[in-house]
């Protein structure tokens, strides 16, 4: 019995030493190739039946989302172009209305200014005529006063020189002198 145990231990020990790395032992290659093929087939089926359809669905969803986003962006771009066109038309209309209001206001101001100017001219003309009449009255009054002072002065001078003056000759002399 001892020999059997020894042989078994020797065989186990011998087998353990002779094996080395199982990947490099040609005795295990058919088994390794079999499991490699089983693993590759399993990975292939796993990829084709589970992973790749999911990836394809995600890519298709992304492609659809991108296409929808591009279509929405194009639609929004068209709306923006229409909005800009409407804005420009409204702006031009507002400018035209503003110009019309400005022209109307200018015309109203010019009319009011012309009316005020005509009224002021009439008032100035009336005051000027009134002033001229007052000036002519003052001139007439001054001329009469000057004539009287001149007559009084002439009579006083004639009397101071020792002569006798008569009113008719003094009036004639002053009138002649006043005429020029």
Backbone bond lengths (Angstrom), bond angles and torsions (degrees), N, CA, C in turn:
res aa  C-N    CA-C-N  psi(-1)  N-CA   C-N-CA  omega(-1)  CA-C   N-CA-C  phi
1 X - - - 1.395 - - 1.508 110.83 -
2 X 1.186 113.19 -31.66 1.433 118.24 179.20 1.519 110.78 -67.16
3 X 1.245 118.16 -35.72 1.429 121.03 177.87 1.517 111.76 -68.86
4 X 1.317 116.15 -34.54 1.454 118.36 178.74 1.519 110.65 -67.04
5 X 1.299 116.05 -40.85 1.456 120.04 179.71 1.511 108.66 -67.24
6 X 1.287 115.90 -39.91 1.446 119.83 -178.97 1.515 110.43 -66.95
7 X 1.306 117.82 -41.39 1.449 121.19 -179.96 1.523 109.74 -67.05
8 X 1.340 114.33 -40.32 1.462 117.19 179.07 1.506 110.00 -65.48
9 X 1.299 117.77 -41.36 1.460 120.56 178.55 1.501 109.57 -67.54
10 X 1.320 117.00 -37.34 1.465 119.30 179.33 1.501 110.69 -68.43
11 X 1.317 116.35 -40.46 1.454 119.18 -179.70 1.517 109.96 -66.67
12 X 1.325 115.71 -41.73 1.462 119.00 178.93 1.506 109.87 -66.14
13 X 1.299 116.08 -40.39 1.455 118.96 179.35 1.497 111.09 -69.46
14 X 1.344 116.47 -37.20 1.450 120.80 -179.63 1.519 109.77 -69.28
15 X 1.326 116.18 -40.28 1.456 119.78 -179.30 1.510 110.12 -67.76
16 X 1.290 116.77 -36.62 1.455 120.17 -179.24 1.501 111.06 -68.23
17 X 1.312 117.22 -31.31 1.452 119.63 -178.32 1.512 111.56 -83.30
18 X 1.310 117.05 -32.61 1.443 120.05 -174.58 1.525 112.21 -81.41
19 X 1.305 118.51 -18.93 1.455 120.49 -173.28 1.526 110.95 -70.43
20 X 1.274 121.38 -52.54 1.469 124.33 -177.78 1.518 109.94 71.89
21 X 1.322 117.63 -140.57 1.467 121.07 179.43 1.526 108.42 -82.94
22 X 1.349 118.11 124.12 1.456 119.18 -175.99 1.525 112.85 -64.82
23 X 1.324 118.31 -25.45 1.448 120.23 -178.85 1.533 111.07 -68.18
24 X 1.316 115.63 -27.34 1.460 119.40 -177.28 1.525 112.62 -97.98
25 X 1.312 117.71 -4.95 1.451 121.49 179.38 1.514 108.29 -85.66
26 X 1.360 116.12 120.56 1.458 121.44 -175.87 1.527 111.96 -66.96
27 X 1.300 117.35 -15.87 1.461 119.70 179.40 1.531 110.31 -69.84
28 X 1.313 118.52 -27.48 1.470 121.82 -176.99 1.534 113.20 -96.63
29 X 1.319 118.22 -4.16 1.465 120.22 -174.44 1.524 112.99 -63.31
30 X 1.289 121.66 -42.56 1.468 118.42 179.75 1.528 111.08 -61.30
31 X 1.316 117.56 -39.56 1.459 121.01 177.39 1.535 110.70 -64.76
32 X 1.326 117.83 -42.03 1.474 122.24 179.88 1.529 110.95 -66.45
33 X 1.337 116.38 -40.29 1.471 120.03 178.99 1.518 109.52 -65.24
34 X 1.340 117.26 -40.98 1.464 120.56 177.92 1.526 110.41 -58.67
35 X 1.314 118.09 -50.41 1.464 120.79 -177.77 1.546 111.37 -69.51
36 X 1.304 115.87 -30.13 1.472 118.51 174.88 1.522 109.91 -64.00
37 X 1.349 115.73 -45.34 1.464 118.77 179.40 1.523 111.03 -65.62
38 X 1.332 118.25 -40.59 1.462 121.21 177.79 1.529 109.71 -61.25
39 X 1.322 117.08 -43.55 1.463 121.52 -179.87 1.525 110.88 -64.91
40 X 1.325 117.21 -44.27 1.478 120.51 179.72 1.524 111.03 -63.61
41 X 1.360 116.68 -41.53 1.466 119.63 178.75 1.529 109.51 -65.12
42 X 1.332 116.55 -41.07 1.466 119.77 179.10 1.541 110.34 -63.51
43 X 1.314 116.37 -44.16 1.481 120.30 178.29 1.528 109.64 -63.33
44 X 1.353 116.81 -41.84 1.469 120.43 179.51 1.518 110.39 -59.92
45 X 1.350 116.96 -49.88 1.461 119.72 -179.99 1.530 111.55 -64.63
46 X 1.310 116.80 -38.00 1.460 120.62 178.24 1.533 110.44 -62.85
47 X 1.318 116.01 -44.20 1.474 120.05 179.30 1.520 111.41 -68.22
48 X 1.356 117.69 -47.06 1.472 119.26 -175.68 1.509 113.34 -72.72
49 X 1.334 118.21 -31.96 1.459 120.82 -175.29 1.532 112.64 -93.34
50 X 1.344 119.60 -26.81 1.459 121.08 -173.63 1.532 111.91 -119.17
51 X 1.319 117.07 -60.55 1.467 121.10 -170.02 1.518 112.55 -71.74
52 X 1.326 117.92 -51.50 1.470 119.85 -176.35 1.531 112.91 -64.86
53 X 1.338 120.47 -38.73 1.467 117.50 175.71 1.535 112.13 -62.80
54 X 1.321 116.11 -38.34 1.474 118.22 177.23 1.523 110.87 -64.88
55 X 1.314 117.11 -44.13 1.478 120.87 178.45 1.526 109.74 -62.68
56 X 1.352 116.40 -42.69 1.472 120.19 178.07 1.514 111.38 -61.48
57 X 1.342 116.52 -40.94 1.464 119.86 178.90 1.523 110.88 -64.63
58 X 1.328 116.85 -41.81 1.464 120.55 178.28 1.523 110.09 -63.01
59 X 1.335 116.73 -43.89 1.479 119.71 179.43 1.523 111.05 -64.66
60 X 1.337 117.15 -41.06 1.465 119.94 178.44 1.525 110.49 -64.85
61 X 1.329 116.39 -40.30 1.464 120.00 177.90 1.518 110.78 -63.22
62 X 1.321 116.14 -42.75 1.472 119.69 178.17 1.522 110.67 -63.65
63 X 1.324 116.12 -43.72 1.461 120.55 179.64 1.524 109.65 -60.77
64 X 1.338 116.89 -43.51 1.464 121.05 178.18 1.523 111.30 -64.07
65 X 1.317 116.59 -41.97 1.467 120.61 178.84 1.525 110.43 -63.06
66 X 1.324 115.74 -43.69 1.474 119.73 179.38 1.518 110.39 -63.41
67 X 1.336 116.60 -43.53 1.472 120.29 179.32 1.527 110.57 -62.77
68 X 1.335 116.21 -44.20 1.480 119.74 178.43 1.521 111.00 -63.79
69 X 1.333 116.77 -41.03 1.462 119.98 178.96 1.518 111.38 -64.79
70 X 1.323 117.07 -40.13 1.471 119.86 178.10 1.526 110.71 -65.46
71 X 1.338 116.54 -40.49 1.468 119.54 178.21 1.527 110.20 -65.03
72 X 1.334 116.62 -42.10 1.469 119.86 178.30 1.517 110.75 -64.52
73 X 1.320 116.43 -39.12 1.469 120.08 179.03 1.524 110.45 -65.10
74 X 1.325 117.20 -40.23 1.465 120.17 178.66 1.529 110.10 -65.50
75 X 1.332 116.73 -40.74 1.458 120.82 178.21 1.529 110.64 -63.66
76 X 1.327 116.21 -43.26 1.469 119.99 178.35 1.528 110.73 -65.70
77 X 1.321 116.15 -34.99 1.469 119.55 177.53 1.526 110.05 -63.94
78 X 1.338 116.45 -43.18 1.466 119.90 178.15 1.528 110.76 -63.19
79 X 1.338 116.07 -41.49 1.460 119.31 177.33 1.520 111.08 -63.55
80 X 1.326 116.55 -38.47 1.470 120.14 178.77 1.521 110.57 -65.19
81 X 1.333 116.87 -40.08 1.468 120.32 178.56 1.528 109.71 -63.58
82 X 1.346 116.29 -43.87 1.468 119.58 178.58 1.526 111.14 -64.94
83 X 1.330 116.08 -40.42 1.470 119.48 178.82 1.524 110.63 -64.51
84 X 1.327 116.96 -40.47 1.470 119.99 178.58 1.524 110.50 -64.60
85 X 1.340 116.16 -40.18 1.466 120.05 178.81 1.536 110.07 -63.63
86 X 1.346 116.34 -44.61 1.468 120.29 178.62 1.527 110.64 -63.86
87 X 1.330 116.60 -39.14 1.463 120.91 177.89 1.525 110.64 -62.69
88 X 1.321 116.67 -45.57 1.472 119.89 -179.90 1.525 111.13 -64.11
89 X 1.348 116.68 -38.95 1.466 119.17 178.09 1.532 110.45 -65.88
90 X 1.325 116.47 -43.20 1.469 120.16 178.76 1.529 110.66 -63.57
91 X 1.319 116.40 -39.05 1.463 120.89 178.71 1.523 110.53 -64.92
92 X 1.338 117.50 -43.50 1.468 120.51 178.65 1.531 110.28 -64.31
93 X 1.336 116.32 -40.93 1.467 120.09 178.85 1.531 110.46 -63.69
94 X 1.326 115.82 -43.07 1.469 120.18 179.33 1.525 110.93 -63.44
95 X 1.331 116.12 -39.94 1.472 119.11 177.78 1.521 111.11 -63.98
96 X 1.339 116.30 -42.00 1.466 119.60 179.62 1.526 110.10 -63.89
97 X 1.334 116.44 -42.62 1.464 119.59 178.03 1.524 110.70 -63.49
98 X 1.324 116.43 -40.15 1.466 120.17 178.63 1.530 110.41 -63.05
99 X 1.336 116.57 -41.93 1.469 119.84 178.49 1.531 110.56 -63.67
100 X 1.342 116.35 -39.74 1.469 119.63 178.82 1.528 110.30 -64.98
101 X 1.328 116.29 -42.36 1.470 119.96 178.85 1.524 110.29 -64.20
102 X 1.331 116.05 -40.77 1.470 120.09 178.59 1.529 110.21 -62.59
103 X 1.343 116.57 -45.11 1.470 119.83 -179.40 1.536 110.21 -64.12
104 X 1.334 116.39 -42.00 1.465 120.38 179.04 1.526 110.88 -63.52
105 X 1.315 116.06 -43.85 1.465 120.40 179.30 1.521 110.44 -64.83
106 X 1.324 116.62 -41.49 1.469 120.03 177.60 1.519 111.04 -60.36
107 X 1.334 115.57 -44.33 1.466 119.36 -179.80 1.531 110.11 -63.38
108 X 1.336 116.63 -42.10 1.468 119.80 179.27 1.529 110.34 -63.94
109 X 1.331 116.18 -42.72 1.467 120.11 179.21 1.529 110.17 -64.43
110 X 1.338 116.98 -41.78 1.468 120.46 178.69 1.531 110.34 -62.76
111 X 1.345 115.66 -40.91 1.472 118.38 179.11 1.522 110.48 -65.00
112 X 1.336 116.54 -44.80 1.461 119.49 178.01 1.520 111.05 -63.27
113 X 1.336 116.24 -39.57 1.460 120.30 178.89 1.527 110.65 -65.78
114 X 1.339 117.09 -41.94 1.466 119.89 178.52 1.529 110.40 -64.42
115 X 1.349 116.08 -40.95 1.462 119.96 178.33 1.528 110.72 -64.39
116 X 1.342 115.68 -44.05 1.470 119.57 179.35 1.529 110.30 -65.40
117 X 1.321 116.15 -39.48 1.473 120.05 179.17 1.526 110.23 -65.19
118 X 1.341 117.19 -43.39 1.468 120.29 178.97 1.521 110.23 -63.17
119 X 1.339 116.05 -42.02 1.471 119.90 178.97 1.531 110.21 -63.45
120 X 1.340 115.93 -43.96 1.467 120.00 179.34 1.519 110.56 -64.64
121 X 1.350 116.79 -40.82 1.467 119.67 178.06 1.524 110.87 -62.58
122 X 1.344 116.25 -39.74 1.470 119.51 179.25 1.522 110.18 -65.85
123 X 1.341 116.01 -42.33 1.459 119.06 178.68 1.522 110.78 -64.46
124 X 1.332 116.21 -41.62 1.472 120.30 179.31 1.528 110.17 -65.01
125 X 1.334 115.83 -41.97 1.475 118.88 178.65 1.522 110.77 -62.91
126 X 1.337 115.92 -41.43 1.472 119.36 179.84 1.524 109.90 -65.16
127 X 1.327 116.39 -45.48 1.464 119.28 179.34 1.522 110.96 -66.24
128 X 1.329 115.77 -36.20 1.471 119.74 178.30 1.528 110.18 -65.17
129 X 1.334 116.99 -43.33 1.471 120.17 178.46 1.528 110.27 -64.44
130 X 1.347 114.37 -41.33 1.462 118.06 178.20 1.521 110.72 -63.55
131 X 1.349 115.42 -42.57 1.467 119.48 178.67 1.519 111.31 -64.27
132 X 1.320 116.78 -40.36 1.462 119.77 179.14 1.528 111.13 -64.46
133 X 1.333 115.38 -39.46 1.476 117.22 179.21 1.528 109.63 -66.71
134 X 1.358 116.36 -39.10 1.465 118.59 177.35 1.527 110.66 -64.94
135 X 1.340 114.75 -41.71 1.476 118.02 178.99 1.524 110.39 -62.71
136 X 1.317 116.21 -42.27 1.480 117.76 179.45 1.523 110.35 -66.35
137 X 1.348 117.75 -36.04 1.467 119.68 175.83 1.521 110.34 -64.99
138 X 1.355 114.61 -43.05 1.472 118.19 179.84 1.519 109.98 -64.75
139 X 1.331 116.77 -40.07 1.481 119.67 177.99 1.522 110.66 -62.57
140 X 1.329 112.69 -45.15 1.468 116.05 -179.70 1.525 110.05 -62.88
141 X 1.338 115.55 -42.58 1.465 119.67 178.29 1.514 110.64 -65.02
142 X 1.333 117.40 -40.91 1.458 121.41 179.95 1.525 110.40 -67.39
143 X 1.322 115.45 -40.49 1.459 119.24 179.40 1.530 110.44 -64.24
144 X 1.307 115.53 -40.98 1.453 119.06 178.56 1.528 110.07 -67.15
145 X 1.353 115.60 -39.85 1.466 119.09 179.11 1.523 109.98 -66.12
146 X 1.319 116.29 -42.20 1.460 119.65 179.41 1.536 109.79 -63.46
147 X 1.323 115.11 -40.22 1.466 118.75 179.40 1.525 110.36 -62.46
148 X 1.316 117.28 -43.66 1.462 120.91 -179.60 1.525 110.74 -66.49
149 X 1.381 115.24 -41.71 1.464 118.33 179.40 1.528 109.34 -65.14
150 X 1.321 115.99 -40.54 1.462 119.49 -179.91 1.539 110.64 -63.64
151 X 1.337 116.66 -40.04 1.461 119.96 179.04 1.524 110.01 -66.27
152 X 1.339 116.33 -44.56 1.466 119.78 179.91 1.526 110.33 -63.03
153 X 1.357 114.54 -42.33 1.455 118.66 -179.35 1.534 110.86 -65.93
154 X 1.328 116.60 -41.42 1.466 120.05 179.88 1.529 109.90 -63.77
155 X 1.333 118.63 -42.12 1.466 121.36 179.25 1.524 110.42 -65.08
156 X 1.336 115.67 -39.01 1.459 119.20 -179.60 1.525 109.49 -68.82
157 X 1.309 119.99 -38.45 1.458 123.11 179.05 1.540 110.98 -66.57
158 X 1.317 115.55 -43.04 1.462 119.40 179.74 1.528 108.62 -64.14
159 X 1.334 116.01 -40.90 1.458 119.58 -179.40 1.516 109.91 -68.99
160 X 1.340 118.75 -36.00 1.449 122.40 -179.01 1.528 110.22 -71.25
161 X 1.263 118.60 -28.84 1.456 121.78 179.76 1.537 111.07 -83.47
162 X 1.265 115.64 -5.96 1.438 120.86 175.92 1.500 114.00 95.63
163 X 1.270 118.94 13.19 1.449 121.05 179.21 1.523 111.03 -101.68
164 X 1.271 111.41 169.37 1.443 118.09 179.98 1.505 106.79 -108.31
165 X 1.317 117.08 131.66 1.452 119.13 -176.46 1.504 109.55 -114.20
166 X 1.284 112.71 143.68 1.450 115.32 174.21 1.522 107.25 -112.12
167 X 1.266 116.82 151.10 1.469 122.85 -171.59 1.518 111.16 -65.63
168 X 1.318 119.25 -36.45 1.464 122.31 -177.19 1.515 110.15 -68.24
169 X 1.320 119.85 -41.78 1.463 120.93 -179.42 1.510 110.83 -71.41
170 X 1.365 118.88 -35.78 1.472 122.44 177.52 1.532 108.79 -65.53
171 X 1.359 117.52 -43.01 1.464 121.00 179.22 1.528 109.99 -62.09
172 X 1.321 117.51 -42.74 1.465 122.19 -178.55 1.516 109.58 -65.35
173 X 1.349 119.30 -42.16 1.463 122.68 -179.47 1.528 111.55 -66.68
174 X 1.333 116.26 -43.13 1.486 120.33 179.69 1.496 109.64 -67.49
175 X 1.346 120.24 -41.19 1.456 123.47 179.30 1.518 110.81 -63.71
176 X 1.311 117.37 -40.49 1.468 121.59 179.20 1.505 109.65 -65.50
177 X 1.301 117.19 -40.64 1.481 121.30 -178.68 1.529 111.38 -69.43
178 X 1.337 117.62 -36.92 1.445 122.96 -178.60 1.521 111.97 -69.19
179 X 1.319 116.53 -32.39 1.452 120.48 -179.58 1.528 110.64 -70.70
180 X 1.241 119.79 -24.41 1.406 118.76 174.62 1.432 116.06 134.52
